[in-house]
Amino acid sequence: MRVKRWVLLFLAGITALGLGVAYFLVDLYRQQPLPPVFYYLTLQFVPQLGRAVLLGLVGLSLTVAGLMGLSRSLLAAYPQTQQERLVNAVYRRRTRRRGPKIVTIGGGTGLSTLLRGLKEHTDHLTGIVTVADDGGSSGRLRRDMGVLPPGDFRQCMAAMADAEPLMSQLLKYRFGNGDLGGHSFGNLFLVAMSEISGSFEEGLRQSSRVLAVRGRVVPSTLENVVLSAELANQAVVHGESQVPNGGAAIRRVFLQPDDARAYPGAISAILDAHLVVIGPGSLYTSIMPNLLVREICAALRAARAPLVYVCNVATQPGETDGYDVAAHIDALLHHLGPELIDFVLVDGGPPPTFPAAWGVSPVWADQESVLDIPVVRADLRDSQRPTRHDPAKLAQAIVTIHENIGT
């Protein structure tokens, strides 16, 4: 490690510096019959004050040189880290450690977007993720191996990972051919870790440790739940992937079984939080499945933390066609009951115009309250993808809400 030489140099510097201070305070020489050479070795030809200054300067120089060499040797394991970047990284890490305890509830792209932004502000993050997904790679693994659907967990962990972009790309990589066609590497990784560790929740913990995740990701329930929807045409569809494809407006959604027990870690996180954030994300298929777990809803009512609902910036085909901010909130309150939401965060930037071919409309607000719930407006839209939130803008708005509540 090339460390010993610098440690010895540092010790020599400290010794010389200590002697210099001692010579400044008192004459350390004793009269002893020694050979003449010691007269020069002990600097007796130099006045006492001069010896103090000389040894002090030499000791200080050796100490600084030893510390610098030791630092370079220890930091050699991080060859790409520059001094300025290292200082900023240390400052940001200390700031995040003092950050608030924030619990986020949702799933899919919306929740991962929020977590990607919030991880820059606090290390005390908990993402509560839906387990109702039954489509794509997650659905196949759920049916074939009897595991909880890993897709939303993978997205959130990739967003929260303190890793190089290559790691995120690896987790998102999707096989194109063969028996693994359609599966993402991250999903297979989580399932394999669950098999190795003995349980899905332990697999999440170990995966978070391997990926250096800032915070933690937990399921809303460990039970094998199915999301169903009752439509406006009286039809009932089963399965999260089928809910948006029913061909009619959604009247209500429900879980089967309807008495699924909440994951204890999710309950404790909510009760211990400084702020709880619901959304953004698909209203009926990402957010609702978590809130329909009765104990989750009960914990939200019992929690001391304010609850913020982040409204989507655009409607979603098959789920929220034609919805405005009030319609989103009304759907939540219809399923969960009144007086649960303390603030609504909505996009208040310039309202965009979407091409008709997209099949979506912007969700935007300029009022102070909706359904007697205070509205917080901010520019939240991603300039490159106007139907989605910008992670940094969204996280800053959430942190500002928390700071204003605290004051």
N, C-alpha and C positions, 0 to 999 in steps of 0.2 A: 504493500500500500504506500510505501515511501513516506511514512509518517514519523518514524522514530527520529530521523535527523532533525525534523522541524520541532518536535517536542523537546529534544535536547537543546536546540538553539534557543527555544523559548525559555527553558529553565535557566540556561546560561545568562540570558538577558535579564531575567528576574533577579538572579543572584547579583549581577553587576549593578543593577538598579538599586537593589537593597543595600549594597555596600556604599554606593554613592550617597544615599540618604543617610546612612550611618556615619560616614565621614563628615557629612555636613553638620551632624549633631554633636559628634564627639570624636576625638582622636583615638583610633583603635590600636595604634601601635603600642607594643610592649618592648621594653629593653631586654633583648636576649642576645647571647653571643652566637651569631650566625655568620656564615661566610659573606664576603663583600657583595657577591652577586645578588643576594636577597635585597640589598639596598635599592637596586634598580628594579627587581621584580615587583617589589611592593610600593614602588613609586614614591619612595621617601624623599627623593630630590624635588618633588612637586609640592607646592604649598597645600595645606589641608583643603582649603576651599577649591583649589584647582583640581585636586584629586576627586572631590565630590562631584564637581561639574563634569569632569571627563568620564568618570565611571557612570554617572547618570545618563549622559548622552549615548555612551556605548551600550549600556543596558537597555535604554529605550529603543535604540536602533535594532538590537538583536531581538527584543521582544516583538516588535512590529514585524520584522522579517520572519520570525518563527510563526507568528499568527497567520501571516499572509500565505506562507508556504503550506501550513497545515490546512488552511481553508481551500487552497487550490487542490491539494491532494484529496481531500474529502469530497469536493465537488467535481472531481474528475469523472465520477460516475454519471454526471449529467453534462456531457460535453456541449450540448446545444444551448444551455442556459447562459444567457448573458447577465452581467451584473445588474443592469437596470431592470430586466425582466424578473430576476430573482427577487429584488427588493419589492417590486410590485406584487409578485406572487405571495411573498410573506405577508405583506400588508393586507391583500385581499383575503388571505386565509384567516388572519386574525379577525378581520371584519366579519367574515362569514360565521366564525365560531360564536360571535356575539349576536348573531341574527336571531329573529323571532322563530318560534315554533309554528310552522305553517303546515296545515293538513289540506291536501287537495283531493278531490273526489271526482272520478270520471273514468275515462278510458279512451283508447284510440289516439288519433293524431292530436286532438285538442288538448288532452291532458299532457302528452309528451311535449307539446309546444310550451305550455305553461311551465312545466318542470325545467325545461331547457333554459328558460329565462331566470327562474327563481333560484337555481343552483348558484348563480353568481352573487346572490345576496345573503344566503343563509345555508348553513350545513344541516339545520334542524328541519328537514323536509320529510314529509310522509305522503306518499302517493297511494291512495286507496283505489284499487282497480277492479273493474267489473270482471266477472267470470262467466258471463252469459254468452260470450262469443262462440259461434258454432260454424263459422264459414272459413273457407280457404284452408291454409296450412294448419291453423289452430283447430278448426273443426275436424280435420282428418286425424290429427294427433289425439284429440279428445275422444273420438269414436274408436280409433284403433288401439290406443294404449290406456284409456281410462284416466287421463290426466286432466287437470284444469287447463283451459286454453291459454297457451303461453304468449300469444301474439301481442296483446296490449302490455303485458309485463315487459316483454322484450323492447318494445318501443320506448317505454318509460325509463328502463334501465340504460338504454343507449343514450337517451337524452340527459340523464343525470350522471353518466360515467365521466370521471376525470381522466379521460384517455385521449389518445391521438385520433384524428378523424378516420384513420385507417381502421381502428377498432369499431367505430360506428358503422363504417361501410361493411365490415366483416359480419357484424350482427344482422345487418339488413340484407345481406347477400341471399338471393333466392336462386335455387337450383332450377335449371331449365329443362333437363332431360332425365330419362330413366325413372327408376322407382322414387327417387327423391324430387322429381319434378314438381315445382310449386312450393316446396318447403323452403323456409328461410333457415339459414345457419343458426341464427339466434334462437329460433324456436327449438331446434334440435339440441342446441347447447343447454337450454334450460331444462328440457326433458331429461337429457343425460345426467345433468347435475342433480336433478330430483331423484333419479334412480340410484345414483352413487350415494347421496346423503340420506336416503330413506324416506323422504317426504317432500312434497312440493314446497311447503313454506321454508324448510331447511335448505332446499335447493335454491330458493330465492336469496336467502341470507348468504350462502356460500358464493353464489354468482355475484352478488353485490360486492362481496369482499374481493373477489378476483378482478372485477372490473373497476374497482375503486369508485363505487357509486357514492355520490354526496347525498346522504339521507338514506331512505329505505322505501321499498315498494312492497305493499301488502295487499292481499285479496280482501274483498268485502265479506266473503264467505268461502268456506272450503267445501261446501256442498255442491253437488252436480245439479245446478239449477237450469231451468229452461225459461226463456223469456217468451211470453205470448202477448198477443194484442187483439183487442176487440175493435173492429173497424166501424165506420159510420154506416156501412151497408149491412150490419149485423153479422158479418163474417168474423171468424176467429182464426188467426194464423199463429203457428207455433214455430219458434226458433228465431234467434236474433237476426240471422241473415235474411229471413223471410218477411220480417216486419215491414221494411220499407217497400216491399214488392206486392202488398196486398191489393193495390188498385183502388183504394179508397182512403179517406182521411182516418187518422188514428183517433179513436175515442178514448181509450185507456189501455195501459199495459199492466201486466201482472206476472208474478213469478210462480213457477211450479217446481218444488213445493212452496207454498206461501209462508211456511213457518221456518225457513232456513235460518240457522243460527249464524250470527255474525262472527267473524274472526276476532278473537280477543285483542290482538294487537291493534286492530283498527279502532276498536272501542276505546282502548286506553289512549291512543294517539289523539282522538277527537276530544276526550275529556281533559287532556293535558295541553291542548293547543292554545296559542295566542290568537290565531286566526284560522278560520276554515273557509276554503274556497271550493265552490261547486262549479264545474265546467272549466273551460269551454268544451264542446264536443257534441256529438249527436244526442239530441235531447232525449229521445225515447230508447235508444239502443246502447248508449254509452253511460249516460248520467243516471237515468231512472233505475236500471237494474241494481245499482248500489243503494239507492235511497229506498227501494222497495224491500230491502232487508230490514225487518221491523226494528231490530236492536240498533241498527245504524241510525235510523230515524229518531229513535228514542234517545240515543246518545247526543245527537245534534240538538235536541230540545233541552237536554240536561247540561250541555256544555256552557261554560262561561264565555267562550270565545265568540266574537261576532261572526256571522256567516255572510259571505259575499257570493252572489251568483254572477258569474261571467257569462253574459249573453253572447251568442254567436254573432259574427259580423255578416253572415249571409244565411239565407234559408237553405234547407237541405231537401233535395228531391225525394219524395216518398215519405218524408217525416214531417217537415215543417213548411210545406208549400204555403206561401201567402202569410206566414206568421210575421207579426211585428213583435216589438219588445213585450208588450202587454200579453200577447198570446203565449209567448214562451213562459212568462211568469205564471200566467193563469193555469197552464198545463202542470207546472210544478206544484202549485198550491192545490190543484184539484186532486193530485195523487197524495200529497203529503200533509195537507191541512194548512191553516193560516198561521201567521205570526212565526214563521220559521226563518225567513230571509230578512237580514238587516239592511243590506245594501245591494244594489244592482249595478254592475259595471258594464257600461255599454260604449260602443264606438261613437265618439262625438266629433270625429274629424270630418273633412269634406265628404259628403255622401257620393259614392261612386255610381257609375252607370255600367251595368253588366250587359254584354251581348245577349240577345234573346236565345241564342243557341246554347248558352250555358244552362238555362232552365232554372236559374236562381235569381233572387232579388236581395238587395242589401238590407241589413237590419241595422237601423240607425235611430238615434233619438236626440232630441234637443230640449226635452222637458226636465223639470226638476224632480219629479216623482212619477212612478207608475204604480197604480193600484195601492196607493198610500205607502209605497216603499221608496226611500230615497234613492235617487239615481246619481251615479258618479260617471261623468262623461270624460273621455280622453281619446286621443288619437291612437287607436289600437291596431289599425289595419296594416298588413304587410304590403309594402309598396310593390313588391314583385309578384305576390300572390294575393290579390285583393279580397279573395273569399276566405282568407285565413288571418289569424292574429300574427302580429310580429312578436316573437318571444321577448325581446328586450323591452319593447314598449309596454307589453302586458305585465311583465314582472315589475317594472317601475311603477305602474299604476297601482298594483296590489300593495307594494311596499309603501307607497305614499298613503294609501288608505289606512294601513296599519299605523303609520306614524301619526296621522291626523287623529285617529282614535285615541292613541296614547296621550296626545296633548289635550 
